[in-house]
């Protein structure tokens, strides 16, 4: 699909944890695409909102 469009280099932005992150990179490389930039854009708070209080059981 992508080879017909003439795309050879990719910039990949990943967000959030999970096992799918590695699987996506491996699938893109096995498809013959070169990954030029692999960026992690997971949002990290800089002491923003106060978290909810702890649950007492």
N, CA, C and O atoms as a Tinker XYZ file with bonds, in Angstrom:
   228  protein
     1  N      0.807000   -1.192000    0.000000    73     2
     2  CA     0.000000    0.000000    0.000000    64     1     3
     3  C      0.853000    1.260000    0.000000    63     2     4     5
     4  O      0.675000    2.150000   -0.831000    81     3
     5  N      1.779000    1.317000    0.946000    73     3     6
     6  CA     2.566000    2.537000    1.119000    64     5     7
     7  C      3.641000    2.655000    0.051000    63     6     8     9
     8  O      4.025000    3.763000   -0.324000    81     7
     9  N      4.134000    1.513000   -0.446000    73     7    10
    10  CA     5.202000    1.567000   -1.441000    64     9    11
    11  C      4.709000    2.204000   -2.742000    63    10    12    13
    12  O      5.499000    2.808000   -3.467000    81    11
    13  N      3.446000    2.080000   -3.041000    73    11    14
    14  CA     2.886000    2.712000   -4.229000    64    13    15
    15  C      2.820000    4.217000   -4.114000    63    14    16    17
    16  O      2.764000    4.914000   -5.127000    81    15
    17  N      2.826000    4.730000   -2.896000    73    15    18
    18  CA     2.787000    6.175000   -2.678000    64    17    19
    19  C      4.173000    6.804000   -2.720000    63    18    20    21
    20  O      4.296000    8.028000   -2.757000    81    19
    21  N      5.213000    5.983000   -2.713000    73    19    22
    22  CA     6.573000    6.499000   -2.771000    64    21    23
    23  C      7.129000    6.923000   -1.427000    63    22    24    25
    24  O      8.068000    7.717000   -1.375000    81    23
    25  N      6.572000    6.414000   -0.339000    73    23    26
    26  CA     7.050000    6.768000    1.006000    64    25    27
    27  C      8.168000    5.817000    1.401000    63    26    28    29
    28  O      7.997000    4.598000    1.380000    81    27
    29  N      9.321000    6.386000    1.763000    73    27    30
    30  CA    10.456000    5.555000    2.151000    64    29    31
    31  C     10.908000    5.818000    3.579000    63    30    32    33
    32  O     11.365000    4.898000    4.257000    81    31
    33  N     10.788000    7.054000    4.047000    73    31    34
    34  CA    11.181000    7.403000    5.411000    64    33    35
    35  C      9.952000    7.780000    6.223000    63    34    36    37
    36  O      9.022000    8.408000    5.716000    81    35
    37  N      9.963000    7.380000    7.505000    73    35    38
    38  CA     8.838000    7.678000    8.385000    64    37    39
    39  C      9.310000    8.378000    9.643000    63    38    40    41
    40  O     10.414000    8.132000   10.128000    81    39
    41  N      8.470000    9.246000   10.162000    73    39    42
    42  CA     8.643000    9.799000   11.505000    64    41    43
    43  C      7.505000    9.246000   12.339000    63    42    44    45
    44  O      6.337000    9.496000   12.041000    81    43
    45  N      7.836000    8.489000   13.391000    73    43    46
    46  CA     6.826000    7.814000   14.203000    64    45    47
    47  C      6.722000    8.510000   15.545000    63    46    48    49
    48  O      7.724000    8.664000   16.245000    81    47
    49  N      5.500000    8.939000   15.919000    73    47    50
    50  CA     5.223000    9.516000   17.230000    64    49    51
    51  C      4.401000    8.517000   18.022000    63    50    52    53
    52  O      3.342000    8.082000   17.571000    81    51
    53  N      4.891000    8.148000   19.215000    73    51    54
    54  CA     4.195000    7.174000   20.049000    64    53    55
    55  C      3.746000    7.830000   21.333000    63    54    56    57
    56  O      4.448000    8.671000   21.894000    81    55
    57  N      2.561000    7.436000   21.800000    73    55    58
    58  CA     2.005000    8.028000   23.004000    64    57    59
    59  C      1.478000    6.918000   23.896000    63    58    60    61
    60  O      0.728000    6.051000   23.448000    81    59
    61  N      1.876000    6.949000   25.163000    73    59    62
    62  CA     1.369000    6.006000   26.149000    64    61    63
    63  C      2.173000    4.726000   26.217000    63    62    64    65
    64  O      2.868000    4.369000   25.265000    81    63
    65  N      2.079000    4.023000   27.359000    73    63    66
    66  CA     2.799000    2.760000   27.510000    64    65    67
    67  C      2.031000    1.619000   26.847000    63    66    68    69
    68  O      0.863000    1.767000   26.487000    81    67
    69  N      2.697000    0.493000   26.694000    73    67    70
    70  CA     2.015000   -0.679000   26.161000    64    69    71
    71  C      2.929000   -1.533000   25.314000    63    70    72    73
    72  O      3.991000   -1.096000   24.871000    81    71
    73  N      2.494000   -2.764000   25.098000    73    71    74
    74  CA     3.292000   -3.696000   24.311000    64    73    75
    75  C      3.147000   -3.424000   22.819000    63    74    76    77
    76  O      3.962000   -3.894000   22.026000    81    75
    77  N      2.134000   -2.683000   22.433000    73    75    78
    78  CA     1.919000   -2.398000   21.022000    64    77    79
    79  C      2.949000   -1.468000   20.418000    63    78    80    81
    80  O      3.093000   -1.406000   19.197000    81    79
    81  N      3.665000   -0.744000   21.263000    73    79    82
    82  CA     4.683000    0.185000   20.760000    64    81    83
    83  C      5.766000   -0.556000   19.992000    63    82    84    85
    84  O      6.112000   -0.175000   18.874000    81    83
    85  N      6.301000   -1.614000   20.589000    73    83    86
    86  CA     7.357000   -2.380000   19.923000    64    85    87
    87  C      6.818000   -3.094000   18.689000    63    86    88    89
    88  O      7.507000   -3.189000   17.673000    81    87
    89  N      5.599000   -3.591000   18.774000    73    87    90
    90  CA     5.017000   -4.320000   17.653000    64    89    91
    91  C      4.844000   -3.420000   16.435000    63    90    92    93
    92  O      5.050000   -3.857000   15.303000    81    91
    93  N      4.470000   -2.181000   16.661000    73    91    94
    94  CA     4.280000   -1.243000   15.542000    64    93    95
    95  C      5.604000   -0.972000   14.841000    63    94    96    97
    96  O      5.669000   -0.955000   13.612000    81    95
    97  N      6.659000   -0.759000   15.622000    73    95    98
    98  CA     7.966000   -0.470000   15.025000    64    97    99
    99  C      8.455000   -1.667000   14.226000    63    98   100   101
   100  O      8.963000   -1.509000   13.117000    81    99
   101  N      8.303000   -2.871000   14.786000    73    99   102
   102  CA     8.736000   -4.077000   14.074000    64   101   103
   103  C      7.927000   -4.286000   12.799000    63   102   104   105
   104  O      8.482000   -4.691000   11.778000    81   103
   105  N      6.631000   -4.017000   12.842000    73   103   106
   106  CA     5.789000   -4.204000   11.658000    64   105   107
   107  C      6.164000   -3.222000   10.554000    63   106   108   109
   108  O      6.184000   -3.584000    9.377000    81   107
   109  N      6.460000   -1.987000   10.929000    73   107   110
   110  CA     6.847000   -0.996000    9.920000    64   109   111
   111  C      8.188000   -1.341000    9.291000    63   110   112   113
   112  O      8.375000   -1.170000    8.086000    81   111
   113  N      9.128000   -1.831000   10.108000    73   111   114
   114  CA    10.433000   -2.191000    9.568000    64   113   115
   115  C     10.339000   -3.435000    8.690000    63   114   116   117
   116  O     11.031000   -3.525000    7.676000    81   115
   117  N      9.496000   -4.389000    9.062000    73   115   118
   118  CA     9.362000   -5.594000    8.244000    64   117   119
   119  C      8.649000   -5.293000    6.927000    63   118   120   121
   120  O      8.784000   -6.044000    5.961000    81   119
   121  N      7.893000   -4.199000    6.887000    73   119   122
   122  CA     7.234000   -3.792000    5.643000    64   121   123
   123  C      8.206000   -3.099000    4.690000    63   122   124   125
   124  O      7.830000   -2.728000    3.578000    81   123
   125  N      9.457000   -2.926000    5.125000    73   123   126
   126  CA    10.462000   -2.321000    4.259000    64   125   127
   127  C     10.556000   -0.819000    4.374000    63   126   128   129
   128  O     11.130000   -0.168000    3.501000    81   127
   129  N      9.999000   -0.250000    5.442000    73   127   130
   130  CA    10.046000    1.195000    5.630000    64   129   131
   131  C     11.158000    1.555000    6.607000    63   130   132   133
   132  O     11.383000    0.849000    7.589000    81   131
   133  N     11.839000    2.640000    6.337000    73   131   134
   134  CA    12.897000    3.118000    7.227000    64   133   135
   135  C     12.319000    4.172000    8.160000    63   134   136   137
   136  O     11.649000    5.108000    7.725000    81   135
   137  N     12.592000    4.005000    9.459000    73   135   138
   138  CA    12.109000    4.951000   10.460000    64   137   139
   139  C     13.230000    5.936000   10.742000    63   138   140   141
   140  O     14.285000    5.558000   11.253000    81   139
   141  N     12.997000    7.212000   10.405000    73   139   142
   142  CA    14.042000    8.216000   10.602000    64   141   143
   143  C     13.997000    8.782000   12.012000    63   142   144   145
   144  O     15.044000    9.002000   12.621000    81   143
   145  N     12.788000    9.023000   12.548000    73   143   146
   146  CA    12.636000    9.603000   13.883000    64   145   147
   147  C     11.607000    8.780000   14.643000    63   146   148   149
   148  O     10.520000    8.502000   14.136000    81   147
   149  N     11.961000    8.393000   15.866000    73   147   150
   150  CA    11.050000    7.674000   16.750000    64   149   151
   151  C     10.895000    8.516000   17.999000    63   150   152   153
   152  O     11.823000    8.621000   18.801000    81   151
   153  N      9.709000    9.127000   18.171000    73   151   154
   154  CA     9.500000   10.116000   19.220000    64   153   155
   155  C      8.462000    9.620000   20.218000    63   154   156   157
   156  O      7.443000    9.050000   19.828000    81   155
   157  N      8.724000    9.840000   21.522000    73   155   158
   158  CA     7.767000    9.505000   22.572000    64   157   159
   159  C      7.085000   10.795000   23.009000    63   158   160   161
   160  O      7.736000   11.694000   23.541000    81   159
   161  N      5.773000   10.890000   22.785000    73   159   162
   162  CA     5.045000   12.120000   23.104000    64   161   163
   163  C      4.025000   11.871000   24.211000    63   162   164   165
   164  O      2.949000   12.469000   24.218000    81   163
   165  N      4.369000   10.981000   25.152000    73   163   166
   166  CA     3.472000   10.695000   26.269000    64   165   167
   167  C      3.349000   11.934000   27.144000    63   166   168   169
   168  O      4.362000   12.493000   27.563000    81   167
   169  N      2.121000   12.375000   27.430000    73   167   170
   170  CA     1.965000   13.575000   28.258000    64   169   171
   171  C      2.370000   13.312000   29.700000    63   170   172   173
   172  O      1.899000   12.355000   30.315000    81   171
   173  N      3.234000   14.151000   30.237000    73   171   174
   174  CA     3.697000   14.036000   31.615000    64   173   175
   175  C      3.346000   15.337000   32.324000    63   174   176   177
   176  O      3.775000   16.406000   31.889000    81   175
   177  N      2.568000   15.269000   33.418000    73   175   178
   178  CA     2.190000   16.503000   34.109000    64   177   179
   179  C      3.370000   17.102000   34.859000    63   178   180   181
   180  O      4.183000   16.378000   35.433000    81   179
   181  N      3.461000   18.421000   34.851000    73   179   182
   182  CA     4.475000   19.135000   35.629000    64   181   183
   183  C      3.795000   19.698000   36.866000    63   182   184   185
   184  O      3.663000   20.913000   37.015000    81   183
   185  N      3.360000   18.797000   37.762000    73   183   186
   186  CA     2.614000   19.152000   38.971000    64   185   187
   187  C      1.387000   19.983000   38.620000    63   186   188   189
   188  O      1.226000   21.112000   39.085000    81   187
   189  N      0.531000   19.405000   37.796000    73   187   190
   190  CA    -0.680000   20.078000   37.367000    64   189   191
   191  C     -1.803000   19.906000   38.365000    63   190   192   193
   192  O     -1.750000   20.460000   39.463000    81   191
   193  N     -2.814000   19.149000   37.999000    73   191   194
   194  CA    -3.982000   18.958000   38.857000    64   193   195
   195  C     -3.644000   18.034000   40.027000    63   194   196   197
   196  O     -2.790000   17.154000   39.922000    81   195
   197  N     -4.339000   18.260000   41.145000    73   195   198
   198  CA    -4.147000   17.411000   42.317000    64   197   199
   199  C     -4.837000   16.063000   42.066000    63   198   200   201
   200  O     -5.990000   16.035000   41.635000    81   199
   201  N     -4.148000   14.951000   42.330000    73   199   202
   202  CA    -4.749000   13.638000   42.099000    64   201   203
   203  C     -5.858000   13.357000   43.108000    63   202   204   205
   204  O     -5.886000   13.962000   44.180000    81   203
   205  N     -6.776000   12.439000   42.775000    73   203   206
   206  CA    -7.838000   12.120000   43.716000    64   205   207
   207  C     -7.292000   11.466000   44.979000    63   206   208   209
   208  O     -6.228000   10.847000   44.967000    81   207
   209  N     -8.052000   11.616000   46.082000    73   207   210
   210  CA    -7.568000   11.082000   47.362000    64   209   211
   211  C     -7.514000    9.561000   47.311000    63   210   212   213
   212  O     -8.232000    8.932000   46.533000    81   211
   213  N     -6.657000    8.974000   48.144000    73   211   214
   214  CA    -6.463000    7.536000   48.168000    64   213   215
   215  C     -7.725000    6.844000   48.668000    63   214   216   217
   216  O     -8.445000    7.376000   49.512000    81   215
   217  N     -7.978000    5.672000   48.146000    73   215   218
   218  CA    -9.153000    4.905000   48.536000    64   217   219
   219  C     -8.887000    4.148000   49.825000    63   218   220   221
   220  O     -7.868000    3.470000   49.956000    81   219
   221  N     -9.795000    4.265000   50.766000    73   219   222
   222  CA    -9.664000    3.536000   52.032000    64   221   223
   223  C    -10.688000    2.414000   52.057000    63   222   224   225
   224  O    -11.882000    2.632000   51.849000    81   223
   225  N    -10.197000    1.218000   52.314000    73   223   226
   226  CA   -11.095000    0.051000   52.328000    64   225   227
   227  C    -11.257000   -0.465000   53.736000    63   226   228
   228  O    -11.973000   -1.442000   53.957000    81   227
